[in-house]
Amino acid sequence: MVERLKQSVEGLEPPQCPDCHLEMAWYRSVLVKGSEPGTIEHFFQCSNCNRLRDIRTRSNLTRSAAA
């Protein structure tokens, strides 16, 4: 599951901080519960002012039959 979350962020272009106008760095990604299946929320953080920004994406995550 962790690998799938990492792969889902690889296709995203990091946002720019609205205050500093610097490219934000990926901070973490979480699977959103209570939302559409496969919705992932990605958090990015500005290295200058520490502002956070989130972006939601949909992924084709499926649960393993062995899980």
C-alpha positions as CSV (number, residue, x, y, z in Angstrom):
1,M,0.0,0.0,0.0
2,V,2.8,2.4,0.8
3,E,4.4,1.9,-2.5
4,R,1.1,2.7,-4.3
5,L,0.8,5.9,-2.3
6,K,4.4,6.9,-3.3
7,Q,3.7,6.1,-6.9
8,S,0.6,8.2,-6.9
9,V,2.6,11.3,-5.9
10,E,5.3,10.8,-8.6
11,G,2.9,12.0,-11.3
12,L,2.0,15.2,-9.5
13,E,3.8,18.5,-10.2
14,P,4.6,20.1,-6.8
15,P,2.6,23.3,-6.2
16,Q,4.3,26.7,-5.6
17,C,3.9,28.4,-2.2
18,P,1.5,31.3,-2.6
19,D,3.6,33.4,-0.2
20,C,7.2,32.6,-1.1
21,H,6.7,31.4,-4.7
22,L,9.0,28.5,-4.2
23,E,8.3,24.9,-5.2
24,M,6.8,23.0,-2.3
25,A,8.2,19.6,-1.2
26,W,6.1,16.5,-0.7
27,Y,5.4,15.9,3.0
28,R,3.1,12.9,3.1
29,S,0.1,11.2,1.5
30,V,-2.9,9.5,3.1
31,L,-5.8,7.5,1.9
32,V,-9.0,9.5,2.6
33,K,-11.6,7.5,4.5
34,G,-15.2,8.3,4.1
35,S,-14.7,9.6,0.6
36,E,-14.8,8.0,-2.8
37,P,-12.7,4.8,-2.9
38,G,-9.1,5.5,-4.0
39,T,-9.1,9.1,-3.0
40,I,-5.6,10.1,-1.8
41,E,-4.7,13.4,-0.1
42,H,-1.1,14.6,-0.7
43,F,0.4,17.2,1.5
44,F,3.2,19.5,0.4
45,Q,5.2,21.9,2.6
46,C,7.2,25.0,1.8
47,S,10.8,24.8,2.9
48,N,10.9,28.5,3.6
49,C,7.8,29.4,5.6
50,N,6.5,25.8,6.4
51,R,3.1,26.5,4.9
52,L,1.2,23.3,4.0
53,R,-1.0,22.7,1.0
54,D,-3.0,19.6,0.1
55,I,-4.0,18.1,-3.2
56,R,-6.5,15.3,-3.6
57,T,-6.2,12.7,-6.4
58,R,-8.0,9.5,-7.3
59,S,-6.1,6.3,-7.8
60,N,-6.9,2.8,-8.8
61,L,-5.9,1.3,-5.5
62,T,-7.2,-2.1,-4.9
63,R,-6.9,-4.2,-1.8
64,S,-4.8,-7.4,-2.0
65,A,-6.7,-10.6,-1.7
66,A,-4.2,-11.8,0.9
67,A,-4.8,-8.8,3.1
